[in-house]
Amino acid sequence: MDVTKLRNDIIASFKESIGEAWKDLSTADKKILEECAKDAAKLHFKSLTDKSPELDIEIKIVNASLSNLTVANRFNIKKVFWQSVQRAATLALSFLMKAALASLAV
C-alpha cells in the first residue's frame, strides 16, 4: 500500500459519502481535496510510527484546507473527510493483513 493508492481510496470514499454534492465541487475544490487526501494518507502512515505533536498541527492544516471547499457549509466536511480516511485506511490494513496471512500459509 502506498500513499497514492490510499489517497485515491480516500477520495473514492469521500465521493461516495457526499453523494450528489460531488457534482457541486469545482475543479479547484477537487484539487484541494486531492491535496488533503494525499496529506491525510501521509499522516496516516506517519502516525503508525510517530506520535509527535506535529501530527496535530498537520491535521489542523488539512482541516483548514477542507473548510475552503464550497460544500463545507452543507455538512460537517471535516467529519466526513476523516471518516473517509478511516474507512480507506481500514480497508488498506485488512488487505495487508490478508496478504501477510496468505504468505504465511504457503
C-alpha positions as a printed Julia matrix, in Angstrom:
106×3 Matrix{Float64}:
   0.0     0.0     0.0
   1.39    3.37   -0.95
   0.36    6.98   -0.42
  -1.13    7.33   -3.91
  -3.36    4.26   -3.53
  -4.53    5.35   -0.09
  -5.16    8.89   -1.4
  -7.29    7.52   -4.22
  -9.22    5.32   -1.8
  -9.83    8.3     0.5
 -11.17   10.34   -2.42
 -13.41    7.49   -3.55
 -14.8     7.05   -0.04
 -15.34   10.8     0.33
 -17.06   10.98   -3.04
 -19.38    8.16   -2.01
 -20.1     9.85    1.31
 -21.11   13.22   -0.12
 -23.13   11.74   -2.99
 -24.72   14.3    -5.28
 -22.76   17.14   -3.65
 -19.7    15.83   -5.52
 -21.09   17.47   -8.69
 -21.04   20.85   -6.95
 -17.3    20.72   -6.33
 -15.33   22.97   -8.63
 -12.06   21.91  -10.24
 -10.28   23.97   -7.56
 -12.26   22.15   -4.82
 -11.27   18.78   -6.25
  -7.62   19.87   -6.32
  -7.85   20.92   -2.66
  -9.46   17.59   -1.84
  -6.72   15.67   -3.67
  -4.04   17.55   -1.72
  -5.88   16.99    1.57
  -6.25   13.28    0.8
  -2.56   12.99   -0.08
  -1.62   14.77    3.15
  -4.01   12.59    5.15
  -2.53    9.43    3.62
   0.97   10.58    4.54
  -0.23   11.47    8.04
  -1.82    8.07    8.44
   1.42    6.27    7.59
   3.41    8.69    9.73
   1.07    8.17   12.7
   1.87    4.46   12.71
   5.41    5.21   13.86
   5.36    8.79   15.14
   3.09   10.26   17.81
   4.69   13.7    17.81
   2.72   16.91   18.45
   3.49   17.98   14.88
   0.85   15.49   13.7
  -1.85   17.57   15.37
  -0.6    20.68   13.61
  -0.59   18.91   10.26
  -4.16   17.67   10.86
  -5.25   21.24   11.64
  -3.72   22.4     8.36
  -5.72   19.75    6.46
  -8.88   20.79    8.33
  -8.31   24.44    7.44
  -7.99   23.5     3.77
 -11.18   21.42    3.93
 -13.06   24.42    5.3
 -12.44   26.17    1.96
 -14.45   23.63   -0.06
 -17.69   25.02   -1.48
 -19.71   22.17    0.04
 -18.24   22.72    3.51
 -21.32   24.57    4.73
 -23.7    21.73    3.8
 -22.42   19.19    6.3
 -19.56   18.57    8.7
 -16.92   18.34    5.99
 -14.09   17.53    8.4
 -16.02   14.68    9.99
 -16.98   13.2     6.62
 -13.42   13.55    5.31
 -11.75   11.9     8.33
 -14.35    9.13    8.31
 -13.37    8.55    4.68
  -9.72    8.42    5.71
 -10.55    5.9     8.42
 -12.54    3.68    6.04
  -9.79    3.74    3.41
  -7.08    3.05    5.98
  -9.07    0.17    7.49
  -9.52   -1.4     4.05
  -5.81   -0.98    3.36
  -4.92   -2.63    6.64
  -7.26   -5.56    6.03
  -5.73   -6.02    2.57
  -2.23   -6.06    4.05
  -3.28   -8.5     6.78
  -4.82  -10.87    4.22
  -1.67  -10.7     2.1
   0.51  -11.37    5.14
  -1.64  -14.32    6.21
  -1.64  -15.72    2.68
   2.15  -15.58    2.56
   2.34  -17.48    5.85
   0.05  -20.21    4.54
   2.45  -21.09    1.71
